């Protein structure tokens, strides 16, 4: 499983099969008006993740045992970094 969002959290790579240890996904819609524009991973770990908020509101993302949250703005794209979620353009999206 590449992405799971059972309630109000987007889980990245929650149950990744070993045969898919590296790869990328683009354009995956999730709950609450969010789109995972790009998810790149290598050796079972997130390398890059960009998530666009179509409606604004709270975005919660979990990866590698960490949980990050941010209040988003409509049509803004956010990057998952080691230190949390940041608007793309403020920092590199590569973890």
C-alpha positions, 0 to 999 in steps of 0.5 A: 500500500502506497498511500492510506487515508482512513480518516483525517491523516494521509499515511505515506508508504504504510505497508509497502511490498518489498518488490516496490521498494523504489518508485513514484506516484503522481496525482493521487486524490485523498480525503478533504480536498488534497492531492498527492502531486508527487511521492517518490521513494527509495529503499522503502523511504520517502524521498520527496512528497508534494501535496496540494490543498484544493480547499484549504484546511488542516493537513496531517501527514504520517511517514516513517513513524512521524506525524506532521500537521499544518493549516493549509491555504487553498491551491497551495502545495506543501512539501514533506521535509524532515522537519515537517510540512512547509509550503513548496518554494520555502525549502527543498521538498527532498527529505 
